Amino acid sequence: MTDLSWRRDAACRHEEPELFFPGEKTLDPHVWDAPRAVCEACPVRDACLEYALDAGEPHGMFGGLTPEERHKIRRPGPRERRTARLLVCGTEAGYRRHHRRKERVCDACREAANSAQRDRLKRRNAG
């Protein structure tokens, strides 16, 4: 379970929640000025941001960042971490991952992709 004890020291604990969750008003760029000012003076700002990133909080100001700002530094969720572990180098899936990420393809992945291509051609020609 997540430790939320940092909240008792948060600068926002006596503020109205609507200040940090403006709803439809988020189209106004100045709507975030007041909550950001509260966050800048907060002694637990880092813990608040960590919480929002870990929880994938999609709304409101946390740690001085808007949802859009947090999305840019969003951490991978459990499914993405699990998928990343499955797509290891030395596999055809790893080869495709390198291409999607526009990375240099490692030799192990290149060999795995070439081997898979040869196998597909053999099956096609044999059938």
MOQUIHU-V323585 format. One record per residue. N is the residue number from 1. RES is the residue in one letter. PSI is psi in degrees with one decimal (none if undefined). Layout:
n = <N	N>
res = <RES	RES>
psi = <PSI	PSI>
This chain:
n = <1	2	3	4	5	6	7	8	9	10	11	12	13	14	15	16	17	18	19	20	21	22	23	24	25	26	27	28	29	30	31	32	33	34	35	36	37	38	39	40	41	42	43	44	45	46	47	48	49	50	51	52	53	54	55	56	57	58	59	60	61	62	63	64	65	66	67	68	69	70	71	72	73	74	75	76	77	78	79	80	81	82	83	84	85	86	87	88	89	90	91	92	93	94	95	96	97	98	99	100	101	102	103	104	105	106	107	108	109	110	111	112	113	114	115	116	117	118	119	120	121	122	123	124	125	126	127>
res = <M	T	D	L	S	W	R	R	D	A	A	C	R	H	E	E	P	E	L	F	F	P	G	E	K	T	L	D	P	H	V	W	D	A	P	R	A	V	C	E	A	C	P	V	R	D	A	C	L	E	Y	A	L	D	A	G	E	P	H	G	M	F	G	G	L	T	P	E	E	R	H	K	I	R	R	P	G	P	R	E	R	R	T	A	R	L	L	V	C	G	T	E	A	G	Y	R	R	H	H	R	R	K	E	R	V	C	D	A	C	R	E	A	A	N	S	A	Q	R	D	R	L	K	R	R	N	A	G>
psi = <143.4	135.7	115.1	19.7	-22.4	-23.9	-29.5	-20.3	3.4	138.9	-22.1	-3.2	-23.2	6.4	161.0	133.2	-31.8	-25.7	-37.2	-12.0	76.2	-5.3	-126.5	-18.9	-0.7	-12.8	-23.7	116.9	-21.9	-5.8	-24.0	-6.8	-48.8	-48.9	-33.5	-38.0	-40.0	-44.6	-36.9	-28.4	4.5	131.6	-15.0	26.7	-45.1	-42.7	-37.7	-45.5	-42.6	-44.4	-50.0	-39.8	-43.6	-38.8	-12.1	35.5	116.3	-7.3	158.0	169.7	125.8	129.9	22.5	7.1	142.5	167.8	-39.7	-41.0	-39.6	-35.9	-33.8	-24.9	18.6	141.0	150.8	140.9	177.9	-40.7	-41.5	-39.0	-40.9	-43.0	-41.9	-38.4	-33.8	-27.4	69.2	159.8	151.9	10.1	162.1	-35.6	-38.0	-39.3	-46.4	-37.3	-44.1	-44.7	-44.1	-38.3	1.2	40.7	162.2	130.8	127.1	159.7	-38.5	-42.2	-39.3	-44.4	-41.0	-41.5	-42.2	-41.4	-43.3	-39.0	-43.0	-42.6	-42.0	-41.6	-39.3	-45.7	-40.0	-43.1	-27.4	-25.2	none>
